Amino acid sequence: MQIDVEIPKAFIDIFKPYRYKVYYGGRGGGKSHVIARYLLISGMKEKSRFLCARELQGSIQDSVHKLLSDIIVNDKGFSKFYTIQKATIIGLNGTEFLFKGLKHNITEIKSTEGVDKCWIEEAEKVSSTSWETLIPTIRKESSEIIVSFNTKNTTDPTYERFIKNKDDTMLVKKVSWRDNPFFPEVLNRERLKLEQVDPDAYAHIWEGEADMRRNGAVYAKQINQARTEGRVTNVPYDPSCEVFTAWDLGFGDTTAIWWLQYVGRELRWIDFYENAGEQLQHYVDVLKSKPYNYSSIMAELPHDGAHGNIRGESVSIQLNSMGIKNRVLPREQDITAGIELVRQTLQYSVFDQGKCSQGIKALESYHYEWDDVRQSFKKSPLHDWSSNAADAARYASRAASMRKGGLMKRDDPFKKDYFRSSWMGT
């Protein structure tokens, strides 16, 4: 069966053999349509298994299933070959398309075998943990990982992995509306209008530059100050001072852990770890594998550490049974107070730039969500790949202030709640 498809010049190398094929930039470049057609053509040439994934996929409607289906329906060549099913697409030769979310299906992703080509759409939202899980899974000989995204922040894990650290295994191409010969006039009028009224928005949306207008960074200023003052550096662990950990628990999500110790009046963030899809024993093993002098209370947990599971056992109880004495922090009444406490704590903190690199990146990227309707930031930060490390940092700051509250410039905003509430842990 022969099919004629016109591929824009900017994408002509997509048919060449590369392990990674990365297309990024602004709106209107035609990235998704070209990649979809590339996969459909590849699946007709030989029996293949394609995994189409994104960080979050609540349902099949959130995937590229509809885009692929629309292309198939509107092209007789494709429609004669492919059968569209509710949650998959099947070719006459046995080619199949799978659609999955990465963040909440880590275990399932790990067990997905025989993938010839994996397409990650909206990849600017993909976390380091998801990349570290996905890449070894796509291990078939001559397999490909195809990445498409619109630039958001240059500190995003996807941007750092494929743009800042590009290597010879990667085809990396920045594309924009200029590269799309089918760019519609109605969008061109919108493009020109935005260029006149909001050049910064135009640069991000249409030219694919990092979004500097709506950064909304929560802690970037404090981390930048720490860098300027030399407090993000190689931090030695002091075995004469006790170490404690602060956790953000991932129930079907990422679990993040910070290791900290006070050395004199200095709060040292000496280590960081996050992972997803692992049982509690895994994190206990990680904790015990570290050569640290732990305090009597080794783990500081968020309030949901006291919540029971289907067997009635809370994380706190389970950790105690595994030899990890812990404390459950009272529930936060207002995240704003917690954010302010972190900002204060960061003034007295130093970070190990090696062991804490992923956690530091998360703190720098953590930002408030932008409301396009109201043209303002929402009250709460956006929940994305950076959230788990940032949440754990709030719990770390609360625990640090409780352990040595006299170091803070102002009173701990949780101090009254602390004395009024009874601990939920053991």
DOMARZA-31800 format. One record per residue: residue in three letters; x, y, z of N, C-alpha, C in turn. Coordinates in steps of 0.02 Angstrom, whole numbers, padded with zeros to 5 digits, always signed. Atoms other than C-alpha are relative to their C-alpha. Example, Ala and Ser with C-alpha at 12.3 -4.5 7.8 and 13.67 -1.06 7.14 Angstrom:
BEGIN
Ala+00045-00059+00000+00615-00225+00390+00045+00060+00000 Ser-00042-00059-00003+00684-00053+00357-00039+00055+00037 
//
This chain:
BEGIN
Met+00042-00060+00000+00000+00000+00000+00044+00062+00000 Gln-00041-00061+00006+00071+00170-00050-00042+00060+00022 Ile+00034-00060-00024+00028+00336+00030+00048+00059-00009 Asp-00040-00061+00011+00088+00511-00013-00015+00049+00056 Val+00006-00048-00054+00119+00629+00134+00053+00054-00008 Glu-00047-00055+00006+00198+00800+00122+00029+00018+00068 Ile-00034-00014-00063+00327+00828+00259+00037+00067-00007 Pro-00036-00064+00003+00387+01008+00293+00076-00010+00004 Lys-00073+00006+00005+00572+01035+00260+00034-00004+00068 Ala-00030-00001-00066+00610+01068+00444-00001-00069+00033 Phe+00008+00065-00032+00557+00889+00485+00027-00057-00043 Ile-00019+00053+00047+00636+00794+00340+00047-00051+00031 Asp-00048+00046-00032+00770+00717+00453-00034-00049+00048 Ile+00035+00044-00047+00636+00631+00557+00004-00073-00023 Phe-00004+00068+00025+00655+00478+00445+00071-00030+00007 Lys-00068+00025-00010+00842+00463+00484+00004-00036+00068 Pro-00004+00039-00062+00898+00341+00621+00035+00039+00057 Tyr-00026-00031-00062+00920+00431+00788-00035-00034+00059 Arg+00030+00026-00061+00891+00364+00963-00053+00050+00025 Tyr+00046-00052-00024+00810+00530+01012-00015+00049-00057 Lys+00021-00050+00048+00711+00645+00898-00040+00052+00037 Val+00027-00052-00044+00671+00808+00985-00020+00061-00041 Tyr+00026-00059+00033+00561+00946+00915-00032+00045+00052 Tyr+00026-00046-00051+00527+01098+01021-00005+00070-00030 Gly+00007-00069+00023+00484+01282+01004-00067+00029+00018 Gly+00063-00034-00014+00326+01385+00990-00060-00032-00033 Arg+00063+00025+00028+00147+01362+00934+00001+00006-00076 Gly+00010-00006+00071+00098+01331+00755+00053-00031-00044 Gly-00054+00030+00039+00254+01236+00702-00018-00066-00032 Gly+00022+00063+00030+00158+01078+00660+00034-00062+00028 Lys-00038+00056-00029+00260+00966+00776-00043-00063+00007 Ser+00041+00059-00016+00119+00852+00831-00027-00033-00063 His+00028+00028+00061+00043+00830+00658+00053-00039-00039 Val-00054+00034+00037+00210+00784+00578+00019-00065+00035 Ile-00020+00060-00037+00258+00661+00716-00054-00053-00005 Ala+00055+00047+00006+00085+00581+00709+00002-00035-00068 Arg-00003+00029+00067+00101+00554+00521+00062-00044-00008 Tyr-00061+00041+00002+00279+00489+00542-00013-00069+00031 Leu+00015+00064-00032+00217+00355+00662-00048-00042-00041 Leu+00048+00037+00041+00070+00308+00552+00034-00030-00061 Ile-00036+00025+00058+00184+00290+00401+00046-00058+00021 Ser-00046+00052-00025+00312+00190+00502-00037-00064+00016 Gly+00040+00059-00017+00176+00074+00564-00027-00037-00060 Met+00022+00033+00062+00120+00038+00386+00058-00038-00033 Lys-00058+00031+00032+00297-00005+00329+00017-00067+00032 Glu-00013+00063-00034+00320-00140+00461-00038-00002+00066 Lys+00036+00009-00063+00232-00211+00612+00040+00032+00057 Ser-00035-00037-00053+00274-00098+00759-00045+00009+00061 Arg+00036-00016-00061+00226-00059+00936+00020+00071+00021 Phe-00012-00070-00016+00209+00126+00976-00031+00017+00068 Leu+00025-00025-00064+00192+00202+01149-00004+00075-00004 Cys+00011-00073+00000+00116+00376+01152-00015+00020+00072 Ala+00006-00014-00072+00138+00451+01325+00008+00074+00014 Arg-00011-00067-00026+00134+00611+01423+00003-00006+00076 Glu-00009+00005-00073+00166+00652+01606-00066-00018+00034 Leu+00065+00012-00032-00018+00658+01655-00051-00018-00054 Gln+00054+00020+00046-00157+00564+01566-00056-00030+00042 Gly+00056+00023-00041-00319+00553+01663-00045-00048-00038 Ser+00042+00043+00042-00411+00471+01518+00028+00000-00071 Ile-00024+00004+00068-00387+00424+01336-00010+00067-00036 Gln+00013-00065+00031-00459+00596+01292+00058+00049+00010 Asp-00057-00043-00013-00302+00675+01366+00060-00016-00044 Ser-00057+00023+00040-00189+00582+01243-00004+00025-00071 Val-00001-00017+00071-00145+00601+01059-00043-00049-00040 His+00044+00047+00033-00270+00464+01019-00046+00036-00049 Lys+00047-00037+00043-00392+00593+00948+00036+00029-00061 Leu-00037-00029+00056-00259+00678+00841+00015-00054-00052 Leu-00014+00055+00046-00205+00512+00765-00064-00024-00035 Ser+00063+00023+00028-00386+00461+00741-00026+00047-00053 Asp+00023-00050+00049-00430+00624+00652+00040-00005-00064 Ile-00042+00006+00060-00283+00603+00533-00019-00062-00040 Ile+00020+00062+00033-00334+00424+00496-00066+00008-00037 Val+00067-00007+00029-00516+00468+00464+00001+00044-00062 Asn+00000-00048+00055-00472+00611+00347+00048-00018-00056 Asp-00046+00021+00052-00345+00514+00243-00018-00072-00020 Lys+00023+00066+00023-00407+00367+00138+00056-00053+00006 Gly-00055+00048-00005-00234+00287+00136+00007-00028+00070 Phe-00005+00022-00069-00226+00281+00325-00063-00038+00022 Ser+00063+00029-00024-00410+00239+00351-00011-00071-00025 Lys+00005+00069+00025-00397+00082+00244+00045-00048+00039 Phe-00050+00043-00034-00252+00019+00350-00012-00006+00075 Tyr+00006-00001-00073-00293+00069+00529-00072-00005+00024 Thr+00065+00005-00034-00439+00023+00641+00005+00037+00067 Ile+00000-00041-00061-00478+00149+00778-00044-00034+00053 Gln+00037+00028-00056-00528+00070+00944-00003+00051+00057 Lys+00011-00048-00053-00581+00154+01105+00064+00023+00034 Ala-00061-00018-00037-00411+00148+01189+00064-00017-00037 Thr-00060+00017+00039-00293+00095+01050-00015+00009-00074 Ile+00007-00001+00073-00265+00096+00862+00039-00059-00027 Ile-00031+00061+00025-00225-00063+00766+00007+00002-00076 Gly-00012+00003+00072-00148-00086+00592-00013-00070-00027 Leu+00013+00064+00032-00183-00225+00468+00056-00050+00011 Asn-00058+00044-00009-00007-00294+00496+00015-00014+00074 Gly-00010+00011-00071-00025-00297+00685+00031+00058+00037 Thr-00025-00061-00033+00047-00124+00720-00050+00023+00052 Glu+00045-00024-00051-00025-00057+00882+00027+00063+00033 Phe-00016-00061-00036-00029+00111+00971-00026-00007+00071 Leu+00018+00000-00071-00030+00117+01162+00002+00072+00025 Phe+00004-00069-00027-00075+00274+01262+00002-00004+00076 Lys-00008+00004-00073-00015+00298+01441+00024+00067+00029 Gly-00028-00055-00039+00019+00430+01572+00060-00026+00039 Leu-00061+00023-00032+00192+00421+01650-00004+00003+00076 Lys-00007-00014-00072+00171+00494+01824-00037-00052+00043 His+00040+00044-00043+00034+00380+01891-00001-00072-00025 Asn-00002+00068+00026+00078+00224+01792+00072-00026-00005 Ile-00071+00017+00003+00262+00201+01831+00011-00075-00003 Thr-00009+00073-00001+00248+00015+01871-00022-00030-00066 Glu+00025+00024+00063+00146-00016+01714+00048+00017-00057 Ile-00048-00021+00052+00269+00083+01608+00062-00045+00002 Lys-00059+00043-00007+00414-00021+01676-00010-00068-00033 Ser+00013+00067+00027+00329-00180+01617-00020+00001-00074 Thr+00018-00004+00071+00290-00116+01442+00061-00019-00042 Glu-00057+00027+00038+00401-00215+01323-00012+00005-00075 Gly+00004+00005+00073+00439-00220+01138-00020+00064-00034 Val+00019-00064+00031+00413-00034+01103+00051+00019-00052 Asp-00045-00021+00054+00485+00019+00936+00011+00075+00000 Lys-00005-00073-00002+00447+00204+00949-00045+00026+00056 Cys+00036-00031-00056+00394+00306+01100-00005+00075-00013 Trp+00011-00071+00011+00318+00478+01074-00023+00032+00066 Ile+00018-00036-00060+00316+00595+01224-00024+00070-00020 Glu+00030-00064+00017+00198+00741+01194-00004+00044+00062 Glu+00000-00048-00055+00195+00900+01302+00055-00018+00050 Ala-00055+00026-00040+00364+00842+01366+00029+00050+00049 Glu-00024-00048-00048+00399+01005+01457-00025-00014+00071 Lys+00029+00016-00065+00294+00933+01599+00029-00065+00030 Val-00025+00064-00023+00391+00770+01616+00055+00009+00053 Ser-00048-00006-00055+00489+00748+01778+00062-00041-00012 Ser-00062+00040+00004+00665+00682+01800-00013-00073+00017 Thr+00017+00068-00020+00593+00529+01887-00032-00038-00057 Ser+00034+00033+00056+00481+00490+01739+00050-00016-00056 Trp-00050+00013+00051+00626+00507+01616+00045-00058+00020 Glu-00046+00053-00024+00737+00395+01723-00033-00068-00002 Thr+00037+00063+00004+00601+00262+01723-00013-00019-00072 Leu+00021+00015+00069+00548+00277+01541+00058-00021-00044 Ile-00054+00011+00049+00716+00281+01450+00026-00072+00001 Pro-00024+00070+00001+00779+00108+01508-00055-00048-00024 Thr+00055+00044+00022+00606+00037+01465-00001-00006-00076 Ile-00001+00001+00073+00625+00084+01281+00068-00026-00021 Arg-00066+00031+00008+00766-00039+01252+00006-00047-00060 Lys-00003+00043+00059+00724-00132+01092+00053+00028-00048 Glu-00052-00021+00048+00864-00127+00961-00030+00047-00051 Ser+00021-00052+00048+00846+00029+00850-00065+00035+00021 Ser+00060-00035-00024+00703+00094+00958+00014+00076+00003 Glu-00005-00073+00001+00668+00281+00959-00043+00030+00055 Ile+00039-00041-00046+00609+00409+01086-00009+00068-00034 Ile+00017-00062+00035+00521+00555+01002-00030+00049+00050 Val+00017-00049-00052+00502+00711+01108-00026+00064-00034 Ser+00025-00064+00026+00392+00862+01069-00026+00042+00058 Phe+00022-00045-00054+00361+01013+01179+00007+00073-00020 Asn-00007-00072+00006+00336+01199+01187+00042+00024+00060 Thr-00045-00022-00053+00473+01285+01287-00039+00036+00055 Lys+00029-00035-00057+00418+01337+01462+00056+00033+00040 Asn-00056-00025-00040+00568+01354+01579+00063-00038-00020 Thr-00063+00033+00018+00750+01318+01540+00027-00044+00055 Thr-00020+00045-00055+00764+01230+01708-00042-00063+00002 Asp+00040+00061+00003+00632+01099+01662+00045-00059-00016 Pro-00043+00059+00013+00706+00922+01662+00006-00018-00074 Thr-00003+00017+00071+00662+00895+01479+00047+00047-00038 Tyr-00043-00049+00033+00747+01056+01422+00073-00013+00018 Glu-00070+00012-00021+00903+01017+01523+00027-00064-00031 Arg-00023+00064+00026+00912+00837+01463+00014+00001-00075 Phe-00004+00005+00073+00887+00866+01277+00025+00063-00035 Ile-00022-00062+00032+00928+01048+01241+00068+00021+00027 Lys-00064-00020-00030+01064+01097+01364+00053-00054-00007 Asn-00048+00056+00001+01144+00924+01360-00007-00043-00062 Lys+00007+00035+00064+01118+00878+01178+00064-00039-00015 Asp-00059+00039+00022+01233+00740+01112-00013-00029-00069 Asp+00003+00025+00068+01263+00645+00950-00056-00051-00011 Thr+00056+00048+00008+01122+00520+00984-00066+00035-00013 Met+00062-00039+00003+00995+00661+00969-00005+00041-00064 Leu+00019-00048+00051+00912+00748+00824-00042+00052+00036 Val+00034-00053-00037+00862+00913+00904-00014+00058-00048 Lys+00020-00051+00048+00765+01042+00804-00050+00048+00032 Lys+00048-00051-00023+00683+01205+00859-00041+00022-00060 Val+00045-00018+00056+00532+01241+00749-00052+00051+00024 Ser+00050-00050-00015+00405+01380+00740-00050+00004-00057 Trp+00050-00010+00052+00262+01443+00633+00032+00007-00069 Arg-00035-00010+00064+00391+01486+00498+00013-00065-00037 Asp-00016+00065+00029+00425+01302+00471-00061-00039-00023 Asn+00063+00034+00016+00243+01258+00441-00030+00030-00064 Pro+00028-00027+00063+00191+01281+00258-00076+00001+00000 Phe+00073+00002-00004+00011+01246+00311-00026+00046+00055 Phe+00019-00046-00054+00009+01383+00445-00060+00042-00023 Pro+00062-00033+00024-00169+01453+00433+00002+00075+00010 Glu+00002-00072-00003-00203+01636+00403-00033+00025+00063 Val+00035-00022-00061-00321+01647+00552+00049+00002+00059 Leu-00050-00001-00053-00176+01602+00667+00054+00053-00013 Asn-00049-00052+00016-00059+01719+00576-00024+00068+00022 Arg+00028-00064-00024-00175+01864+00615+00005+00005+00076 Glu-00007+00001-00073-00175+01812+00799+00073+00012+00020 Arg-00072-00007-00014+00015+01801+00795+00021+00073-00007 Leu-00020-00069+00012+00037+01975+00722-00030+00047+00051 Lys+00033-00042-00051-00088+02050+00844+00038-00004+00066 Leu-00035+00009-00064+00002+01976+00995+00070+00032-00002 Glu-00066-00030+00008+00170+02035+00928-00002+00075+00013 Gln+00008-00072-00009+00105+02213+00934-00018+00018+00072 Val+00026-00020-00066+00016+02212+01102+00040-00028+00058 Asp-00037+00031-00055+00128+02096+01206+00060-00038-00027 Pro-00059+00031+00030+00303+02062+01136+00028-00058+00041 Asp-00026+00054-00042+00353+01955+01286-00042-00063-00008 Ala+00045+00057+00011+00201+01843+01267+00012-00029-00069 Tyr-00012+00022+00069+00234+01834+01080+00063-00043-00004 Ala-00063+00035+00002+00414+01779+01107-00007-00071+00027 His+00010+00066-00029+00357+01634+01215-00047-00043-00042 Ile+00052+00039+00032+00200+01578+01124+00018-00018-00073 Trp-00010+00011+00071+00253+01597+00942+00073-00013-00019 Glu-00070+00011+00017+00444+01599+00945+00033-00054+00043 Gly-00026+00055-00039+00466+01464+01077+00054+00017+00050 Glu-00048-00020-00051+00569+01564+01200-00027-00018+00069 Ala+00022+00014-00068+00565+01528+01386-00049+00054+00024 Asp+00052-00047-00022+00416+01609+01472+00026+00040+00060 Met-00028-00042-00053+00495+01751+01570-00053+00045+00031 Arg+00052-00045-00026+00332+01847+01595-00034-00028+00061 Arg+00043+00030-00051+00238+01725+01703+00038-00053+00039 Asn-00041+00049-00035+00378+01639+01792-00033-00018+00067 Gly+00035+00013-00062+00290+01659+01959+00040-00042+00049 Ala-00043+00044-00040+00439+01577+02044-00013+00011+00075 Val+00013-00003-00072+00410+01536+02227+00065+00010+00039 Tyr-00062-00003-00038+00589+01511+02287+00062+00017-00041 Ala-00058-00012+00043+00700+01556+02139+00044+00057+00026 Lys-00038-00057-00026+00751+01722+02217+00045-00021+00058 Gln-00038+00022-00058+00807+01638+02378+00057-00048-00020 Ile-00052+00046+00023+00902+01500+02287+00055+00038-00037 Asn-00050-00041+00035+00987+01628+02175+00044+00038+00050 Gln-00039-00034-00052+01039+01725+02330+00050-00048+00033 Ala-00044+00050-00030+01110+01565+02405+00059-00015-00046 Arg-00054+00011+00048+01210+01536+02246+00049+00058+00001 Thr-00042-00060+00001+01275+01715+02246+00045+00002+00061 Glu-00037-00003-00063+01330+01698+02427+00043-00063+00012 Gly-00041+00060-00006+01416+01531+02395-00029-00053+00045 Arg+00032+00049-00045+01289+01430+02494-00029-00059-00038 Val+00013+00060+00040+01259+01308+02351+00068-00024-00023 Thr-00070+00017+00009+01423+01217+02353+00010-00074+00020 Asn-00014+00067-00026+01508+01055+02408-00003+00003+00076 Val+00011-00006-00072+01443+01035+02584+00021-00064+00035 Pro-00022+00061-00035+01535+00914+02698-00051-00021+00053 Tyr+00042+00027-00053+01432+00801+02809+00040-00002+00065 Asp-00033-00001-00065+01477+00826+02993-00027-00057+00042 Pro+00025+00057-00038+01463+00658+03084-00013+00014+00073 Ser+00013-00016-00070+01461+00745+03252-00068+00033+00011 Cys+00066-00032-00005+01292+00826+03213-00053-00046-00029 Glu+00052+00046+00020+01130+00731+03198-00034+00021-00065 Val+00035-00010+00064+01038+00712+03033-00073-00020+00008 Phe+00071+00019+00003+00850+00712+03008-00023+00005-00073 Thr+00027-00001+00067+00744+00685+02853-00071+00028+00000 Ala+00067-00026+00009+00587+00769+02787-00029-00030-00064 Trp+00029+00039+00054+00468+00674+02674-00063+00034-00029 Asp+00065-00010+00031+00332+00712+02549-00021-00068-00027 Leu+00020+00068+00016+00235+00550+02531-00038-00003-00066 Gly+00034+00007+00064+00181+00493+02359-00045-00061+00000 Phe+00049+00054+00005+00023+00389+02364-00021-00004-00073 Gly+00011+00001+00072+00024+00341+02180+00034+00059-00034 Asp-00034-00059+00025+00141+00488+02155+00074-00006+00020 Thr-00071+00000-00018+00324+00535+02183+00009+00012+00074 Thr-00021-00013-00069+00398+00522+02357+00067+00036-00001 Ala-00061-00040-00002+00531+00652+02395+00026+00004+00072 Ile-00030-00001-00067+00653+00653+02542+00061+00047+00000 Trp-00058-00042-00012+00775+00787+02603+00037-00026+00063 Trp-00042+00014-00060+00920+00750+02724+00029+00066+00023 Leu-00024-00063-00026+00967+00895+02838+00035-00009+00068 Gln-00030-00001-00067+01075+00935+02989+00019+00072+00017 Tyr-00025-00064-00025+01112+01087+03095+00074-00008+00019 Val-00070-00004-00022+01297+01127+03110+00010+00071+00024 Gly+00000-00067-00029+01307+01273+03230-00066+00033-00016 Arg+00061-00036+00018+01183+01403+03168-00018-00010-00074 Glu+00009+00010+00071+01190+01336+02990-00041-00063-00013 Leu+00041+00058+00019+01056+01221+02917+00027-00027-00066 Arg-00029+00031+00059+01137+01103+02794-00049-00050-00032 Trp+00040+00047+00039+01035+01016+02659+00051-00044-00037 Ile-00058+00038+00022+01155+00874+02627-00016-00055-00051 Asp+00016+00054+00046+01059+00749+02521-00074+00005-00021 Phe+00068-00001+00025+00901+00724+02419-00012-00063-00041 Tyr+00018+00059+00040+00809+00577+02342-00075+00002-00015 Glu+00071+00008+00017+00645+00551+02249-00008-00058-00049 Asn+00015+00056+00044+00564+00406+02161-00075-00011+00001 Ala+00071+00014+00004+00394+00339+02113-00010-00074-00015 Gly+00017+00070+00014+00309+00170+02103+00035-00050+00043 Glu-00036+00045-00045+00410+00097+02247-00038-00009+00065 Gln+00030+00013-00065+00351+00017+02407+00039+00037+00055 Leu-00030-00037-00055+00389+00097+02575+00068-00029+00021 Gln-00062+00032-00019+00526-00030+02610+00059+00027-00041 His-00053-00027+00043+00625+00042+02463+00030+00063+00030 Tyr-00024-00063-00028+00636+00213+02545+00035-00010+00068 Val-00034+00018-00062+00681+00136+02712+00070-00025-00014 Asp-00066+00026+00019+00823+00043+02628+00047+00057-00021 Val-00041-00058+00020+00884+00206+02549+00023+00038+00062 Leu-00016-00036-00061+00878+00291+02719+00056-00035+00038 Lys-00048+00039-00039+00975+00152+02804+00067-00008-00035 Ser-00063+00008+00038+01104+00144+02664+00045+00061+00005 Lys-00039-00061-00005+01161+00322+02698+00042-00003+00064 Pro-00045+00005-00058+01310+00336+02818-00008+00059+00048 Tyr+00012-00060-00040+01228+00470+02925-00016-00018+00073 Asn+00016+00006-00071+01214+00493+03112-00069+00030+00011 Tyr+00069-00024-00004+01025+00504+03126-00020+00019+00070 Ser+00028-00020-00065+00932+00591+03265-00050-00053+00023 Ser+00047+00050-00026+00811+00494+03375-00064-00002-00042 Ile+00056-00003+00047+00669+00554+03264+00031+00008-00069 Met-00035+00001+00063+00736+00507+03093-00039+00034-00057 Ala+00041-00022+00057+00589+00556+02982-00055+00047+00023 Glu+00055-00048-00010+00474+00708+02983-00049-00010-00057 Leu+00050+00017+00050+00312+00666+02893-00055+00052-00004 Pro+00059-00043+00005+00167+00769+02825-00059-00031+00036 His+00057+00024-00039-00004+00751+02907-00029-00065-00027 Asp+00030+00061+00027-00058+00614+02786+00041-00062+00017 Gly-00038+00057-00025+00078+00504+02861-00037-00038+00054 Ala+00040+00032-00052-00050+00466+02996-00062-00033-00028 His+00060+00030+00030-00184+00410+02872+00010-00074-00011 Gly-00005+00072+00009-00219+00225+02868-00011-00021-00072 Asn+00013+00029+00066-00215+00118+02712-00056-00051+00005 Ile+00055+00048+00002-00333-00024+02665+00003-00049+00058 Arg-00008+00046-00058-00261-00128+02808-00003+00037+00066 Gly+00004-00040-00061-00277+00014+02932+00066+00023+00027 Glu-00067-00019-00023-00090+00043+02946+00022+00064-00033 Ser-00025-00063+00029-00026+00220+02923+00074-00007-00018 Val-00071-00001+00017+00143+00261+02848+00042+00007+00063 Ser-00036-00010-00063+00197+00319+03019+00009-00065+00039 Ile-00003+00064-00036+00155+00152+03099+00046-00049-00037 Gln-00042+00045+00039+00237+00056+02958+00074+00017+00007 Leu-00070-00020-00008+00397+00158+02971+00027-00018+00068 Asn-00022+00019-00067+00405+00132+03158+00016-00075+00004 Ser-00012+00072-00001+00391-00056+03130+00063-00020-00038 Met-00061+00013+00038+00537-00044+03009+00061+00032+00032 Gly-00057-00029-00035+00646+00045+03135+00014+00073-00015 Ile-00007-00071+00016+00619+00222+03072-00047+00040+00045 Lys+00041-00040-00044+00558+00327+03217-00016+00066-00035 Asn+00022-00058+00038+00457+00471+03148-00048+00044+00039 Arg+00047-00047-00030+00348+00620+03189-00045+00025-00057 Val+00048-00025+00049+00190+00673+03095-00015+00073+00015 Leu+00012-00072-00009+00176+00861+03072-00074+00016-00004 Pro+00071-00019+00004+00008+00945+03101-00018+00023-00070 Arg+00024-00021+00066-00096+00981+02949+00008+00075-00009 Glu-00007-00071+00015-00057+01148+02867-00069+00031-00011 Gln+00063-00036+00010-00201+01270+02879+00005+00046-00061 Asp-00010-00048+00054-00126+01386+02748+00069-00010-00030 Ile-00064+00013+00033+00009+01343+02622+00043+00063-00005 Thr-00037-00063+00005+00056+01528+02612+00048+00009+00058 Ala-00044-00005-00059+00126+01523+02789+00059-00047-00007 Gly-00054+00048+00010+00226+01369+02745+00051+00025-00051 Ile-00046-00028+00051+00299+01453+02590+00043+00055+00030 Glu-00038-00053-00031+00350+01604+02692+00053-00028+00048 Leu-00048+00031-00045+00433+01492+02820+00060-00029-00038 Val-00056+00025+00041+00536+01407+02682+00045+00057-00021 Arg-00040-00058+00022+00592+01577+02618+00044+00025+00056 Gln-00040-00020-00057+00650+01624+02792+00056-00051+00013 Thr-00048+00053-00014+00736+01456+02816+00058+00000-00050 Leu-00051+00000+00051+00830+01471+02652+00054+00052+00012 Gln-00050-00051-00016+00919+01625+02719+00056-00027+00044 Tyr-00049+00029-00045+01010+01513+02843+00025-00068-00025 Ser-00013+00067+00025+01034+01363+02731+00059-00002-00048 Val-00049+00015+00051+01174+01287+02629-00019-00067-00032 Phe+00020+00060+00037+01149+01153+02496+00061-00034-00031 Asp-00051+00037+00036+01262+01016+02433-00020-00001-00074 Gln+00019-00009+00070+01264+01055+02247-00002-00066-00039 Gly-00001+00064+00034+01297+00874+02198-00058-00044+00021 Lys+00051+00047-00025+01186+00766+02307-00070+00030-00001 Cys+00066-00033-00002+01045+00894+02309-00018+00032-00067 Ser+00009-00036+00063+01053+00945+02125-00072-00003-00025 Gln+00069+00006+00025+00881+00877+02078-00049+00038+00044 Gly+00043-00037-00046+00800+00950+02233+00007+00075-00009 Ile-00012-00072+00012+00880+01121+02201-00035+00023-00063 Lys+00034-00017+00062+00816+01120+02022-00075+00006+00010 Ala+00072-00002-00013+00642+01082+02086-00019+00064+00037 Leu+00015-00061-00037+00648+01227+02210+00004+00061-00045 Glu-00006-00056+00047+00705+01344+02072-00059+00003-00049 Ser+00053+00003+00050+00567+01286+01955-00070+00007+00029 Tyr+00066-00002-00034+00423+01281+02081-00032+00068-00010 His+00029-00065+00018+00302+01417+02027-00076+00000+00007 Tyr+00072-00008-00004+00127+01485+02045-00032-00012-00069 Glu+00036+00013+00062-00001+01434+01915-00031+00064-00026 Trp+00027-00060+00032-00055+01567+01791-00072-00011-00022 Asp+00071+00002+00020-00241+01601+01765-00008+00042-00062 Asp+00006-00037+00062-00265+01648+01583-00063+00042-00003 Val+00063-00037+00000-00443+01706+01614+00007+00065+00038 Arg-00006-00058-00043-00402+01825+01756+00065+00039-00012 Gln-00065-00031+00014-00228+01865+01690+00038+00016+00065 Ser-00036-00007-00063-00152+01839+01862+00019-00069+00025 Phe-00020+00063-00028-00068+01705+01965-00053-00026+00048 Lys+00045+00031-00049-00175+01583+02063+00033+00001+00069 Lys-00026-00004-00069-00156+01574+02252+00048-00057+00016 Ser-00042+00058-00016-00074+01403+02250+00049-00014-00058 Pro-00047+00019+00053+00081+01344+02155-00027-00056-00043 Leu+00019+00053+00047+00061+01231+02005+00026-00067+00024 His-00023+00068-00018+00068+01045+02041+00031-00032-00061 Asp-00035+00032+00056+00200+00975+01924+00060-00038+00029 Trp-00057+00041-00021+00366+00881+01932+00038+00029+00058 Ser-00039-00033-00053+00440+01009+02052-00036+00001+00068 Ser+00041-00009-00060+00299+01000+02180+00021-00044+00058 Asn-00014+00046-00055+00353+00848+02279+00061+00021+00041 Ala-00060-00024-00035+00527+00914+02320-00015+00064+00038 Ala+00018-00063-00032+00453+01085+02361-00044-00012+00061 Asp+00042+00016-00058+00321+01009+02475+00043-00028+00057 Ala-00045+00028-00051+00455+00908+02564+00042+00055+00032 Ala-00039-00056-00028+00554+01070+02586-00041+00040+00051 Arg+00042-00033-00050+00405+01148+02676+00000-00039+00065 Tyr-00001+00041-00061+00400+01003+02796+00069+00002+00034 Ala-00068-00005-00028+00589+01014+02817+00008+00065+00038 Ser-00006-00065-00033+00576+01198+02860-00039+00002+00065 Arg+00039+00002-00062+00439+01168+02988+00037-00041+00053 Ala-00036+00042-00047+00538+01028+03067+00062+00035+00025 Ala-00060-00036-00020+00696+01134+03068-00015+00054+00050 Ser+00018-00053-00046+00608+01278+03154-00021-00028+00068 Met+00020+00032-00063+00536+01160+03285+00061-00025+00038 Arg-00059+00027-00031+00706+01083+03317+00046+00055+00027 Lys-00044-00053-00021+00797+01248+03329-00031+00067-00019 Gly+00039-00057+00020+00667+01385+03316+00033+00067+00013 Gly-00032-00063-00015+00779+01519+03390+00041+00029-00056 Leu-00039-00024+00057+00873+01531+03226-00040+00043-00048 Met+00041-00035+00048+00725+01605+03135-00005+00074+00016 Lys+00006-00072-00009+00710+01793+03110-00066+00020+00032 Arg+00067-00013-00026+00523+01790+03146-00027-00064+00029 Asp+00031+00059-00030+00410+01674+03243-00023-00048-00054 Asp+00026+00052+00044+00366+01510+03161-00076+00009-00006 Pro+00072-00010+00006+00191+01539+03088-00041-00060+00021 Phe+00036+00060-00021+00147+01361+03140+00007-00012+00076 Lys-00017+00013-00070+00205+01382+03320-00061-00010+00044 Lys+00060+00006-00040+00032+01407+03395-00036-00066-00014 Asp+00032+00063+00017-00039+01260+03300+00038-00058+00030 Tyr-00042+00055-00025+00107+01154+03358-00016-00014+00074 Phe+00013+00011-00071+00075+01182+03543-00073-00017+00015 Arg+00070+00013-00013-00113+01172+03525-00019-00071-00022 Ser+00018+00064+00028-00114+01009+03426+00040-00056+00031 Ser-00037+00058-00023-00067+00836+03485+00029-00035-00061 Trp-00031+00034+00056+00050+00734+03378-00041-00060-00020 Met+00037+00057+00026-00032+00606+03266+00045-00061-00008 Gly-00047+00056+00007+00125+00500+03256+00010-00035+00066 Thr-00013+00038-00060+00198+00384+03384+00067+00022+00030 
//
